[in-house]
């Protein structure tokens, strides 16, 4: 869990109020990762899960279906049923990323731009790190290529296909300023997508769990698109990275390469307005007492640099790696809340100033200094 100040700085909000099935998903994830580590192939059966978690059989079944749609296993029915666990492929991780990116209006062009920015920086890293991030971005590009050409991916469930269509339909509808992109009722969705209610409900659960739609009550209500936060996709990808054996060194290589490419791009392309906002934020942070064991100021600077650089694919990936590092290392959050070394804080402030001044060489040099201190 992130502290509240880190949630605000990183813009990775915690879970809000949830339906019973969706609340179970987070609880199940922790347990199924333990199952996988212990070599147990099936998480369940459903009857035992309902008893252990004091949940209704219906909520358990819906939660398992959501985990299935997120490529963490396949649901088996019967006495020995449950969720047969599996390791998601990189291509499947890209499917979840693509749903979120589509919902915020990012597409294939930004994926190509992310590759152009990041892959030259990754060329200096070990082969394992280069292969991991290259695989993710390559799979993401292929996912958007398939979507543009209306081609399904291998292993797609019907619910996942419909979930992507729902996002695409909503994005294509003109919405008046301050209005909502209304999707329709369940009956209308059944007719639109020629599917029965169980499949439509599953598609809706997928999008609800990814925080991309909301239910609008009352007459004329139904299902509407909401502005998604990155929190849901960041949390959804954490078990993928664990099962794919992403390790600390590889994650460090990736996030520091993203930081290097982002800072360089931001220094070259920042606008005067963005520079002024960054300076104002920096002045406010420098006026605070940094001996309060709060890391959020530094995280805020890095997040703002991602905003300035403007590539939403890299911004999403950086948040995913950041969250993975905190969740996968029991000591990481404890260490991150210790008082910051003055040197690392000074370098972070120098980096922000270099970007404000449009000095790409100074920005690159300062990022390398930050990495050196952070790894020491």
C-alpha positions in Angstrom: 0.0 0.0 0.0 1.2 3.5 -0.8 0.9 6.2 1.8 -1.6 8.9 1.2 1.1 11.5 0.3 2.7 9.1 -2.2 -0.7 8.3 -3.7 -1.2 12.0 -4.4 2.3 12.6 -5.6 2.3 9.6 -8.0 -1.4 9.9 -8.9 -1.9 6.2 -8.1 -5.0 6.3 -6.0 -6.0 3.4 -3.7 -9.1 1.3 -4.1 -12.4 3.1 -3.6 -15.7 1.5 -2.7 -16.1 -1.7 -4.5 -18.7 -4.4 -5.2 -18.3 -7.7 -3.5 -16.8 -9.5 -6.4 -14.3 -6.8 -7.2 -13.2 -6.5 -3.5 -12.4 -10.2 -3.6 -10.1 -9.8 -6.6 -7.4 -8.0 -4.7 -7.7 -10.5 -1.8 -7.5 -13.5 -4.2 -4.5 -12.1 -6.0 -2.3 -12.2 -2.9 -3.4 -15.8 -2.2 -3.0 -17.1 -5.8 0.6 -15.7 -6.0 1.3 -17.7 -2.8 -0.3 -20.7 -4.5 2.0 -20.3 -7.5 5.1 -20.0 -5.4 4.2 -23.2 -3.5 3.6 -25.1 -6.8 -0.1 -25.5 -6.2 -1.7 -25.5 -9.7 -5.3 -24.6 -8.7 -6.7 -21.8 -6.6 -9.9 -23.0 -5.1 -12.3 -24.8 -5.3 -15.1 -22.2 -5.3 -16.9 -23.7 -2.4 -13.9 -23.5 -0.1 -13.1 -20.0 -1.3 -16.7 -18.9 -0.4 -16.2 -20.4 3.1 -12.7 -19.1 3.7 -13.5 -15.5 2.5 -17.1 -15.5 3.9 -18.4 -14.5 0.4 -21.3 -15.6 -1.6 -20.7 -18.3 -4.3 -21.9 -15.8 -6.9 -19.3 -13.2 -5.8 -16.5 -15.8 -5.8 -17.4 -17.0 -9.3 -17.4 -13.4 -10.6 -14.1 -12.7 -9.0 -12.5 -15.8 -10.5 -13.9 -14.8 -13.9 -12.3 -11.3 -13.6 -9.0 -13.0 -12.7 -9.4 -15.3 -15.7 -10.0 -12.2 -18.0 -6.8 -10.8 -16.7 -5.0 -13.9 -17.9 -4.1 -15.2 -14.4 -5.7 -18.6 -15.0 -8.7 -20.4 -16.4 -11.9 -21.2 -14.4 -12.7 -24.9 -13.9 -16.0 -26.1 -12.5 -16.8 -29.1 -10.4 -15.6 -30.6 -7.1 -12.0 -30.0 -7.8 -12.5 -26.8 -9.7 -11.4 -23.3 -9.1 -8.9 -21.1 -11.0 -6.2 -23.2 -12.8 -3.2 -20.9 -12.5 -1.0 -19.8 -15.4 1.8 -17.3 -16.1 0.5 -14.5 -18.3 2.4 -13.9 -21.5 3.9 -10.4 -22.3 1.3 -10.1 -25.1 -1.4 -10.5 -22.5 0.0 -7.9 -20.2 0.0 -5.6 -23.3 -3.7 -6.3 -23.7 -4.5 -4.8 -20.3 -2.3 -1.9 -21.0 -3.9 -1.2 -24.3 -7.4 -1.1 -22.8 -6.3 1.6 -20.4 -4.3 3.6 -23.0 -7.3 3.5 -25.4 -9.5 4.8 -22.7 -7.3 7.9 -22.2 -6.9 8.4 -25.9 -3.4 7.1 -26.4 -2.7 4.7 -29.3 -0.2 3.2 -31.6 1.6 6.5 -32.4 2.5 7.0 -28.7 3.7 3.4 -28.5 6.0 4.0 -31.4 7.2 7.2 -29.8 7.8 5.5 -26.5 10.0 2.9 -28.4 11.9 5.7 -30.1 12.6 7.4 -26.7 13.3 4.4 -24.5 14.9 1.7 -26.6 18.1 3.7 -27.3 18.5 4.3 -23.5 17.9 0.6 -22.9 20.7 -0.4 -25.4 23.2 0.2 -22.6 21.5 -2.1 -20.1 21.9 -5.9 -19.7 20.2 -8.1 -22.2 17.5 -9.3 -19.8 16.4 -5.8 -19.1 16.4 -4.9 -22.8 14.5 -8.0 -23.7 11.8 -7.4 -21.1 11.0 -3.8 -21.9 11.4 -4.5 -25.6 8.9 -7.3 -25.4 6.3 -5.2 -23.6 6.5 -2.3 -26.0 6.6 -4.6 -29.1 3.6 -6.5 -27.9 1.8 -3.2 -27.1 2.4 -2.0 -30.7 1.1 -5.3 -32.1 -2.0 -5.1 -29.9 -2.9 -1.7 -31.4 -2.1 -2.9 -34.9 -4.6 -5.8 -34.4 -7.2 -3.4 -32.9 -6.8 -1.0 -35.9 -7.3 -3.9 -38.3 -10.1 -5.5 -36.2 -8.1 -8.7 -35.6 -8.6 -10.8 -32.4 -5.6 -11.9 -30.3 -5.0 -15.5 -29.6 -6.7 -16.6 -26.4 -9.1 -13.6 -26.2 -12.2 -14.3 -24.2 -15.5 -13.1 -25.6 -15.9 -10.8 -22.6 -12.5 -9.2 -23.2 -13.3 -8.6 -26.9 -16.5 -6.9 -25.9 -14.8 -4.8 -23.2 -12.4 -3.4 -25.8 -15.3 -2.7 -28.2 -17.2 -0.8 -25.4 -14.2 1.4 -24.8 -13.8 2.0 -28.6 -17.5 2.8 -28.9 -17.4 5.3 -26.1 -14.3 7.0 -27.4 -15.9 7.4 -30.8 -19.0 9.2 -29.5 -19.0 13.0 -29.3 -19.7 14.3 -25.8 -20.8 17.8 -24.9 -18.5 19.7 -22.5 -19.2 18.5 -19.0 -21.3 15.6 -20.3 -20.9 11.9 -20.1 -20.3 9.3 -22.9 -23.4 7.1 -22.1 -23.1 3.5 -23.1 -26.6 2.3 -22.6 -28.5 -0.3 -20.6 -27.7 -4.0 -20.3 -30.5 -4.8 -22.8 -29.1 -2.3 -25.3 -25.6 -3.8 -24.9 -26.9 -7.4 -25.4 -28.5 -6.2 -28.7 -25.4 -4.2 -29.8 -22.9 -6.9 -29.2 -25.2 -9.9 -30.0 -24.2 -11.6 -26.7 -26.1 -12.9 -23.7 -26.3 -11.1 -20.4 -23.6 -13.3 -18.6 -21.0 -12.2 -21.2 -22.0 -8.6 -21.1 -21.9 -8.5 -17.3 -18.4 -10.0 -17.4 -17.2 -7.4 -19.9 -18.7 -4.7 -17.6 -16.9 -6.2 -14.6 -13.6 -6.1 -16.4 -14.1 -2.4 -17.2 -15.4 -1.6 -13.7 -12.4 -3.3 -12.1 -10.1 -1.3 -14.4 -12.0 1.8 -13.2 -13.1 2.8 -16.8 -16.9 2.9 -16.5 -19.4 3.9 -13.9 -23.1 3.0 -13.3 -25.4 6.1 -13.6 -28.5 5.6 -11.5 -32.0 7.0 -12.3 -34.1 7.5 -15.4 -32.0 7.9 -18.5 -29.0 6.3 -16.7 -27.1 3.2 -17.5 -23.3 2.8 -18.0 -21.0 5.7 -18.8 -17.3 6.2 -19.5 -15.4 7.7 -16.6 -11.9 9.3 -16.7 -9.7 6.4 -15.7 -6.9 6.8 -13.3 -3.7 4.8 -13.8 -4.2 3.1 -10.4 -6.3 0.2 -11.6 -4.0 -0.9 -14.5 -0.9 -0.5 -12.3 -2.4 -2.8 -9.7 -3.6 -5.2 -12.3 -0.2 -5.6 -13.8 1.6 -6.2 -10.5 0.8 -10.0 -10.5 1.8 -10.2 -14.1 5.3 -8.9 -13.3 5.6 -11.2 -10.3 4.7 -14.3 -12.3 6.9 -13.2 -15.2 9.9 -13.1 -12.8 10.6 -9.4 -13.1 13.4 -8.9 -10.6 14.8 -5.8 -8.7 17.8 -5.2 -11.0 15.7 -5.4 -14.2 13.0 -3.1 -12.8 15.7 -0.6 -11.8 17.2 -0.7 -15.3 13.9 -0.1 -16.8 12.7 2.8 -14.6 16.0 4.6 -14.7 16.1 4.3 -18.5 12.6 5.7 -18.6 13.7 8.5 -16.2 16.6 9.3 -18.5 14.6 9.4 -21.7 11.7 11.3 -20.1 14.0 14.0 -18.6 15.8 14.5 -21.9 12.6 14.7 -23.9 11.1 17.1 -21.3 14.0 19.4 -21.4 13.8 19.7 -25.2 10.1 20.0 -25.6 8.8 21.7 -22.4 6.7 24.8 -22.9 7.2 28.1 -21.0 3.9 27.4 -19.1 5.1 23.9 -18.1 8.5 25.3 -17.0 6.8 28.0 -14.9 4.6 25.3 -13.2 7.6 23.1 -12.5 9.5 26.1 -11.0 6.6 27.0 -8.8 6.3 23.4 -7.6 10.0 23.2 -7.0 10.0 26.5 -5.0 7.2 25.2 -2.8 9.0 21.9 -2.2 12.3 23.6 -1.4 10.6 25.7 1.2 9.5 22.6 3.2 11.4 20.7 5.8 12.6 17.5 4.0 13.5 15.8 7.3 10.0 14.6 7.8 10.5 11.1 6.4 8.2 11.9 3.4 9.4 10.8 -0.1 6.4 12.4 -1.9 8.2 15.6 -2.9 10.7 13.7 -5.0 8.1 11.4 -6.5 6.0 14.5 -7.4 9.0 16.0 -9.3 9.5 12.8 -11.3 5.8 12.5 -12.0 5.6 16.1 -13.2 8.6 15.4 -15.6 6.6 12.6 -17.0 3.6 15.0 -17.5 5.9 17.5 -19.3 7.4 14.8 -21.6 3.9 13.9 -22.5 4.3 10.3 -23.5 1.5 8.5 -21.7 2.9 5.0 -22.6 6.1 5.7 -20.8 4.3 7.4 -18.0 2.1 4.4 -17.4 5.0 2.0 -17.6 7.0 4.0 -15.1 4.1 4.0 -12.6 3.7 0.2 -13.1 7.4 -0.4 -12.3 7.4 2.0 -9.4 4.4 0.1 -7.9 6.0 -3.3 -8.5 9.1 -2.2 -6.7 7.2 -1.1 -3.6 4.9 -4.1 -3.5 7.5 -6.8 -4.3 10.1 -5.6 -1.7 8.9 -5.8 1.9 11.5 -3.3 2.9 11.1 -0.9 0.0 8.3 1.1 1.5 10.0 1.2 4.9 13.2 2.5 3.3 11.4 5.0 1.1 9.9 6.6 4.2 13.2 7.2 5.8 14.7 10.7 5.6 16.1 11.3 2.1 19.8 11.7 1.6 20.5 15.4 1.0 22.5 14.6 -2.1 19.6 12.7 -3.8 17.2 15.5 -3.0 19.7 18.2 -4.3 20.2 16.2 -7.6 16.4 15.9 -8.1 16.0 19.7 -7.7 18.9 20.3 -10.1 17.2 18.0 -12.6 14.0 20.0 -12.4 15.9 23.2 -12.9 17.8 21.8 -15.9 14.5 20.8 -17.5 13.0 24.3 -16.8 16.1 25.8 -18.6 15.8 23.5 -21.5 19.3 22.1 -20.9 19.1 18.5 -22.0 22.7 17.6 -21.4 22.5 18.8 -17.8 19.3 16.9 -17.3 20.9 13.7 -18.6 23.9 14.2 -16.4 21.8 14.8 -13.3 19.6 11.7 -13.9 22.8 9.6 -14.0 23.9 11.1 -10.7 20.5 10.4 -9.2 20.7 6.8 -10.3 24.2 6.4 -8.9 23.0 7.7 -5.5 19.8 5.6 -5.5 21.7 2.4 -6.3 24.4 3.0 -3.7 
